């Protein structure tokens, strides 16, 4: 299985921490403190922000690869090359 690049961000560690906190709450009997819920919510917001950054970085890398291919003179799909253009 190929995992997506994390671009050096601690996304996996944050997800593991969130999971540990949720499992700990499930095993507990009694009310859940507001502070614990805030901590989980903060971790979730951080995870979402990192996922957005990773998505942006992936798009930028994809665009950069496309630019390199375009500079080599290879035509994009749907674009007419000089050879096939009417004079």
N, C-alpha and C positions, 0 to 999 in steps of 0.2 A: 504494500500500500504506500502510495506516495503522499506525503504530507505537504500542505502548502507552506510557503516560506513565511516565517514570522518576523523577518527583517530585524532580528535581534531584540524584539520587544518581549517582555515577560508574560505573554498571553497565557501560555500553558500553566504557569505557576499561579496566575490569578484565578484561572478556572478551577484548578485543584484546591486552592484556598477557599473559594466560594463553595465548592462541593463539600469540603470538610466542615464548614460552618453550618451548612444546611443539614448534613447528616447528624451533627451534634445536636441541633435543635429538634430533629425528629426523634432522637433517642431520649430526650428530656421529658420529664413529667412536670407540668405546671406552666404558668404563664411565661411568655417570651418578653424579654425586656426590650424597650424601644431602642436602646443603644445597640443591641445585637442586630435588630432589623436595619438600623441605619448603616451599620458596618457592611452588611450583605448588600444593601442598596448601593453603597459607595463603590464596592468592588464591582458590582454589576455595571454601574455607569462607566467605570474605568475600562472594563472589558469591552463595552460597546464602543467607547472612544478609540481603543486600540484597534478594534476590528475595522472601524472607519478609516483609520490611518493606514492600516495594512491594505485595505481595498484601494485607497488612493495611490499608494506606492506601487501596487500591482498594475494599476492602470497606467501610471507614468512609465513603468518599465515596458509595458506592452506598446505604448505609443513610441517610446524610444527605439524599440526593435523594429516597429513599422517604418519609422523614419530612416533607419539604416537600410532597410530593404528598398525603400523608395529612392534613396540616393544612389543605389547601385544601378538604377535604370530599369528595374523590373517593373512592368506595368501592374497596377492594382486591378483586381477583378472588376469588370464593367467599364474600365477606362480604355480608350483606344490608344494604341501605341502609334508612333509616328509612321511605321510601316503600313498600318492598316487605315490610316486616315485618308479621306478623299482629298485630292489636290485642288 
